[in-house]
Amino acid sequence: MGSWRVFKRENPAIGGTHCAAHKLNLCAQQAAVAIPSLQRYQRTVRSIYGYFNSSSRQARLKEMHVILDTDDVQPAVTSTINAL
């Protein structure tokens, strides 16, 4: 349940709005459903995420960060297309 619904349950007079970035993201998600190339792109990105998110590869990525003296970064979960 979203936080807005929790607030609404506590105070029925409360109103809610989405920020412009969230509205744009929702539009992009809906548009992507109708565009096969964007769906393939999203599957590819998820596949790459899954590949690098496995524990053995994470250990190797951490070793590379030590060798290259760079910050250790964690891959972000991609559930939707956030930008077109």
C-alpha positions, 0 to 999 in steps of 0.5 A, a space after each residue: 500500500 502506498 504512503 498516500 493511501 495510509 495518510 488518506 486513511 488517517 485523514 480523509 480530507 488530505 489530497 495527493 498529487 504526483 510530482 512532474 517527474 513521477 507523472 512523466 515516468 508513468 507516461 513513459 511506462 505506458 508508452 513503452 508497452 506499445 513499443 516492442 523495441 523498448 520492451 526488448 531494451 528493458 529485457 536486455 537491461 534486466 538481463 545485464 542486471 541479473 548477470 552482474 547481481 549474482 554473488 560470484 560476479 559481485 565479488 569479482 566486481 568488488 575486486 576490480 574496484 579495489 584494483 582500480 581504486 574506484 568507489 564500490 557501486 551497487 547495481 540499481 534494480 530496474 523495474 521500469 523504463 525511467 527515461 526515453 
